Each structure stands twice: as structure tokens, then as C-alpha cells.
Amino acid sequence: TGDSLLTIGVFASFFYCVLVIFLHLGLRAKKTSNRSLDDGFQIKIRRRLIPP
């Protein structure tokens, strides 16, 4: 039972690392594709928060 727990732990940590990498890459790709849209949105928010 100890060996199976060890393999499960190794597999879980490996899966977690892969998941984190995929999430990071996905977020980076999303950022680059939505950068102009996000900049426009931030400018709108700034204009709303700080009146001219």
C-alpha cells in the first residue's frame, strides 16, 4: 500500500505541474491576443474612476 501511495503522490505532483504549465501558457496566449482589448478596457475604467 505504501508503494501505491507513493506512485499516486508522484503522479499527482506531475499532473499538477503539467496543469500549472498549461494554465500559464494559456493565460499568456490569452494576454497577447486580448492585449489591445484589455488596454481599451483599462483606459475606460481609468476614465470612469478619474474624472478629467
Biopython code that builds the backbone (N, CA, C, O; Angstrom):
import numpy as np
from Bio.PDB.StructureBuilder import StructureBuilder

atoms = [
    (1, "THR", "N", (0.835, -1.204, 0.000)),
    (1, "THR", "CA", (0.000, 0.000, 0.000)),
    (1, "THR", "C", (0.870, 1.256, 0.000)),
    (1, "THR", "O", (0.500, 2.264, -0.601)),
    (2, "GLY", "N", (2.028, 1.203, 0.671)),
    (2, "GLY", "CA", (2.916, 2.356, 0.699)),
    (2, "GLY", "C", (3.422, 2.708, -0.691)),
    (2, "GLY", "O", (3.500, 3.883, -1.050)),
    (3, "ASP", "N", (3.771, 1.673, -1.487)),
    (3, "ASP", "CA", (4.269, 1.938, -2.836)),
    (3, "ASP", "C", (3.188, 2.584, -3.694)),
    (3, "ASP", "O", (3.460, 3.525, -4.439)),
    (4, "SER", "N", (1.968, 2.079, -3.587)),
    (4, "SER", "CA", (0.887, 2.644, -4.405)),
    (4, "SER", "C", (0.631, 4.101, -4.010)),
    (4, "SER", "O", (0.379, 4.943, -4.872)),
    (5, "LEU", "N", (0.696, 4.398, -2.713)),
    (5, "LEU", "CA", (0.516, 5.781, -2.276)),
    (5, "LEU", "C", (1.623, 6.661, -2.839)),
    (5, "LEU", "O", (1.376, 7.794, -3.253)),
    (6, "LEU", "N", (2.848, 6.134, -2.851)),
    (6, "LEU", "CA", (3.972, 6.899, -3.374)),
    (6, "LEU", "C", (3.767, 7.196, -4.852)),
    (6, "LEU", "O", (3.945, 8.333, -5.290)),
    (7, "THR", "N", (3.393, 6.173, -5.627)),
    (7, "THR", "CA", (3.188, 6.394, -7.062)),
    (7, "THR", "C", (2.049, 7.378, -7.298)),
    (7, "THR", "O", (2.118, 8.208, -8.205)),
    (8, "ILE", "N", (0.996, 7.284, -6.478)),
    (8, "ILE", "CA", (-0.127, 8.224, -6.623)),
    (8, "ILE", "C", (0.355, 9.651, -6.335)),
    (8, "ILE", "O", (-0.022, 10.591, -7.034)),
    (9, "GLY", "N", (1.184, 9.803, -5.309)),
    (9, "GLY", "CA", (1.703, 11.127, -4.984)),
    (9, "GLY", "C", (2.567, 11.682, -6.100)),
    (9, "GLY", "O", (2.450, 12.854, -6.457)),
    (10, "VAL", "N", (3.446, 10.833, -6.660)),
    (10, "VAL", "CA", (4.315, 11.281, -7.755)),
    (10, "VAL", "C", (3.465, 11.673, -8.958)),
    (10, "VAL", "O", (3.693, 12.712, -9.577)),
    (11, "PHE", "N", (2.482, 10.831, -9.284)),
    (11, "PHE", "CA", (1.612, 11.114, -10.428)),
    (11, "PHE", "C", (0.827, 12.401, -10.208)),
    (11, "PHE", "O", (0.664, 13.201, -11.129)),
    (12, "ALA", "N", (0.338, 12.598, -8.978)),
    (12, "ALA", "CA", (-0.444, 13.795, -8.681)),
    (12, "ALA", "C", (0.418, 15.049, -8.815)),
    (12, "ALA", "O", (-0.021, 16.046, -9.390)),
    (13, "SER", "N", (1.638, 15.003, -8.289)),
    (13, "SER", "CA", (2.515, 16.169, -8.379)),
    (13, "SER", "C", (2.874, 16.454, -9.836)),
    (13, "SER", "O", (2.912, 17.611, -10.255)),
    (14, "PHE", "N", (3.141, 15.387, -10.612)),
    (14, "PHE", "CA", (3.465, 15.562, -12.030)),
    (14, "PHE", "C", (2.277, 16.167, -12.769)),
    (14, "PHE", "O", (2.438, 17.096, -13.561)),
    (15, "PHE", "N", (1.081, 15.637, -12.505)),
    (15, "PHE", "CA", (-0.131, 16.147, -13.150)),
    (15, "PHE", "C", (-0.350, 17.614, -12.781)),
    (15, "PHE", "O", (-0.735, 18.420, -13.628)),
    (16, "TYR", "N", (-0.104, 17.955, -11.517)),
    (16, "TYR", "CA", (-0.270, 19.336, -11.064)),
    (16, "TYR", "C", (0.693, 20.267, -11.798)),
    (16, "TYR", "O", (0.315, 21.358, -12.225)),
    (17, "CYS", "N", (1.952, 19.817, -11.938)),
    (17, "CYS", "CA", (2.941, 20.634, -12.653)),
    (17, "CYS", "C", (2.500, 20.862, -14.093)),
    (17, "CYS", "O", (2.569, 21.983, -14.598)),
    (18, "VAL", "N", (2.045, 19.796, -14.753)),
    (18, "VAL", "CA", (1.600, 19.930, -16.144)),
    (18, "VAL", "C", (0.413, 20.885, -16.228)),
    (18, "VAL", "O", (0.341, 21.717, -17.132)),
    (19, "LEU", "N", (-0.515, 20.762, -15.283)),
    (19, "LEU", "CA", (-1.692, 21.623, -15.276)),
    (19, "LEU", "C", (-1.283, 23.086, -15.114)),
    (19, "LEU", "O", (-1.799, 23.960, -15.811)),
    (20, "VAL", "N", (-0.357, 23.348, -14.193)),
    (20, "VAL", "CA", (0.097, 24.723, -13.963)),
    (20, "VAL", "C", (0.751, 25.279, -15.226)),
    (20, "VAL", "O", (0.512, 26.427, -15.601)),
    (21, "ILE", "N", (1.582, 24.454, -15.883)),
    (21, "ILE", "CA", (2.256, 24.906, -17.106)),
    (21, "ILE", "C", (1.221, 25.226, -18.180)),
    (21, "ILE", "O", (1.313, 26.256, -18.848)),
    (22, "PHE", "N", (0.233, 24.339, -18.346)),
    (22, "PHE", "CA", (-0.796, 24.572, -19.364)),
    (22, "PHE", "C", (-1.578, 25.842, -19.057)),
    (22, "PHE", "O", (-1.859, 26.633, -19.958)),
    (23, "LEU", "N", (-1.931, 26.041, -17.792)),
    (23, "LEU", "CA", (-2.669, 27.240, -17.408)),
    (23, "LEU", "C", (-1.831, 28.489, -17.687)),
    (23, "LEU", "O", (-2.347, 29.484, -18.195)),
    (24, "HIS", "N", (-0.541, 28.433, -17.354)),
    (24, "HIS", "CA", (0.338, 29.575, -17.563)),
    (24, "HIS", "C", (0.431, 29.920, -19.043)),
    (24, "HIS", "O", (0.322, 31.085, -19.428)),
    (25, "LEU", "N", (0.637, 28.885, -19.877)),
    (25, "LEU", "CA", (0.744, 29.121, -21.320)),
    (25, "LEU", "C", (-0.572, 29.656, -21.872)),
    (25, "LEU", "O", (-0.578, 30.569, -22.697)),
    (26, "GLY", "N", (-1.683, 29.088, -21.416)),
    (26, "GLY", "CA", (-2.982, 29.550, -21.891)),
    (26, "GLY", "C", (-3.229, 31.003, -21.517)),
    (26, "GLY", "O", (-3.724, 31.783, -22.330)),
    (27, "LEU", "N", (-2.887, 31.364, -20.290)),
    (27, "LEU", "CA", (-3.072, 32.744, -19.857)),
    (27, "LEU", "C", (-2.175, 33.676, -20.653)),
    (27, "LEU", "O", (-2.593, 34.776, -21.015)),
    (28, "ARG", "N", (-0.945, 33.250, -20.930)),
    (28, "ARG", "CA", (-0.027, 34.091, -21.691)),
    (28, "ARG", "C", (-0.557, 34.303, -23.108)),
    (28, "ARG", "O", (-0.518, 35.417, -23.630)),
    (29, "ALA", "N", (-1.056, 33.218, -23.734)),
    (29, "ALA", "CA", (-1.610, 33.336, -25.083)),
    (29, "ALA", "C", (-2.834, 34.253, -25.072)),
    (29, "ALA", "O", (-3.009, 35.079, -25.969)),
    (30, "LYS", "N", (-3.674, 34.100, -24.053)),
    (30, "LYS", "CA", (-4.859, 34.937, -23.940)),
    (30, "LYS", "C", (-4.450, 36.398, -23.782)),
    (30, "LYS", "O", (-5.046, 37.287, -24.390)),
    (31, "LYS", "N", (-3.431, 36.638, -22.964)),
    (31, "LYS", "CA", (-2.977, 38.006, -22.727)),
    (31, "LYS", "C", (-2.530, 38.656, -24.029)),
    (31, "LYS", "O", (-2.904, 39.792, -24.319)),
    (32, "THR", "N", (-1.721, 37.930, -24.824)),
    (32, "THR", "CA", (-1.196, 38.522, -26.046)),
    (32, "THR", "C", (-2.317, 38.790, -27.043)),
    (32, "THR", "O", (-2.282, 39.792, -27.757)),
    (33, "SER", "N", (-3.324, 37.896, -27.099)),
    (33, "SER", "CA", (-4.398, 38.069, -28.079)),
    (33, "SER", "C", (-5.370, 39.164, -27.642)),
    (33, "SER", "O", (-5.934, 39.862, -28.485)),
    (34, "ASN", "N", (-5.569, 39.317, -26.336)),
    (34, "ASN", "CA", (-6.545, 40.292, -25.841)),
    (34, "ASN", "C", (-5.874, 41.550, -25.288)),
    (34, "ASN", "O", (-6.490, 42.300, -24.531)),
    (35, "ARG", "N", (-4.630, 41.779, -25.660)),
    (35, "ARG", "CA", (-3.914, 42.911, -25.060)),
    (35, "ARG", "C", (-4.568, 44.236, -25.452)),
    (35, "ARG", "O", (-4.820, 45.076, -24.588)),
    (36, "SER", "N", (-4.846, 44.433, -26.740)),
    (36, "SER", "CA", (-5.416, 45.709, -27.177)),
    (36, "SER", "C", (-6.795, 45.917, -26.555)),
    (36, "SER", "O", (-7.122, 47.018, -26.112)),
    (37, "LEU", "N", (-7.607, 44.846, -26.525)),
    (37, "LEU", "CA", (-8.938, 44.942, -25.932)),
    (37, "LEU", "C", (-8.822, 45.271, -24.453)),
    (37, "LEU", "O", (-9.571, 46.100, -23.937)),
    (38, "ASP", "N", (-7.882, 44.620, -23.768)),
    (38, "ASP", "CA", (-7.701, 44.847, -22.338)),
    (38, "ASP", "C", (-7.233, 46.274, -22.082)),
    (38, "ASP", "O", (-7.684, 46.911, -21.131)),
    (39, "ASP", "N", (-6.327, 46.785, -22.927)),
    (39, "ASP", "CA", (-5.853, 48.156, -22.751)),
    (39, "ASP", "C", (-7.012, 49.138, -22.878)),
    (39, "ASP", "O", (-7.133, 50.069, -22.082)),
    (40, "GLY", "N", (-7.867, 48.929, -23.884)),
    (40, "GLY", "CA", (-9.021, 49.801, -24.048)),
    (40, "GLY", "C", (-9.933, 49.752, -22.836)),
    (40, "GLY", "O", (-10.445, 50.779, -22.391)),
    (41, "PHE", "N", (-10.135, 48.545, -22.300)),
    (41, "PHE", "CA", (-10.991, 48.376, -21.131)),
    (41, "PHE", "C", (-10.397, 49.100, -19.932)),
    (41, "PHE", "O", (-11.115, 49.773, -19.193)),
    (42, "GLN", "N", (-9.085, 48.966, -19.736)),
    (42, "GLN", "CA", (-8.439, 49.635, -18.602)),
    (42, "GLN", "C", (-8.536, 51.150, -18.744)),
    (42, "GLN", "O", (-8.743, 51.856, -17.756)),
    (43, "ILE", "N", (-8.386, 51.653, -19.973)),
    (43, "ILE", "CA", (-8.494, 53.100, -20.185)),
    (43, "ILE", "C", (-9.904, 53.566, -19.833)),
    (43, "ILE", "O", (-10.085, 54.613, -19.211)),
    (44, "LYS", "N", (-10.911, 52.771, -20.239)),
    (44, "LYS", "CA", (-12.300, 53.119, -19.903)),
    (44, "LYS", "C", (-12.479, 53.178, -18.395)),
    (44, "LYS", "O", (-13.087, 54.112, -17.870)),
    (45, "ILE", "N", (-11.943, 52.168, -17.693)),
    (45, "ILE", "CA", (-12.087, 52.127, -16.231)),
    (45, "ILE", "C", (-11.388, 53.337, -15.614)),
    (45, "ILE", "O", (-11.922, 53.957, -14.694)),
    (46, "ARG", "N", (-10.202, 53.677, -16.111)),
    (46, "ARG", "CA", (-9.470, 54.820, -15.550)),
    (46, "ARG", "C", (-10.252, 56.107, -15.775)),
    (46, "ARG", "O", (-10.327, 56.952, -14.883)),
    (47, "ARG", "N", (-10.837, 56.262, -16.965)),
    (47, "ARG", "CA", (-11.606, 57.480, -17.237)),
    (47, "ARG", "C", (-12.811, 57.574, -16.315)),
    (47, "ARG", "O", (-13.191, 58.657, -15.870)),
    (48, "ARG", "N", (-13.415, 56.399, -16.031)),
    (48, "ARG", "CA", (-14.590, 56.400, -15.166)),
    (48, "ARG", "C", (-14.200, 56.706, -13.719)),
    (48, "ARG", "O", (-14.917, 57.406, -13.005)),
    (49, "LEU", "N", (-13.034, 56.161, -13.295)),
    (49, "LEU", "CA", (-12.617, 56.359, -11.905)),
    (49, "LEU", "C", (-12.072, 57.764, -11.694)),
    (49, "LEU", "O", (-12.361, 58.401, -10.681)),
    (50, "ILE", "N", (-11.278, 58.250, -12.656)),
    (50, "ILE", "CA", (-10.646, 59.565, -12.507)),
    (50, "ILE", "C", (-11.310, 60.524, -13.496)),
    (50, "ILE", "O", (-10.975, 60.496, -14.680)),
    (51, "PRO", "N", (-12.234, 61.367, -13.050)),
    (51, "PRO", "CA", (-12.868, 62.315, -13.971)),
    (51, "PRO", "C", (-11.861, 63.337, -14.471)),
    (51, "PRO", "O", (-10.994, 63.761, -13.708)),
    (52, "PRO", "N", (-11.948, 63.734, -15.698)),
    (52, "PRO", "CA", (-10.983, 64.699, -16.262)),
    (52, "PRO", "C", (-11.143, 66.092, -15.658)),
    (52, "PRO", "O", (-10.411, 67.011, -16.024)),
]
sb = StructureBuilder()
sb.init_structure("model")
sb.init_model(0)
sb.init_chain("A")
sb.init_seg("    ")
for serial, (resi, resn, name, xyz) in enumerate(atoms, 1):
    if name == "N":
        sb.init_residue(resn, " ", resi, " ")
    sb.init_atom(name, np.array(xyz, "f"), 0.0, 1.0, " ", f" {name:<3s}", serial, name[0])
structure = sb.get_structure()
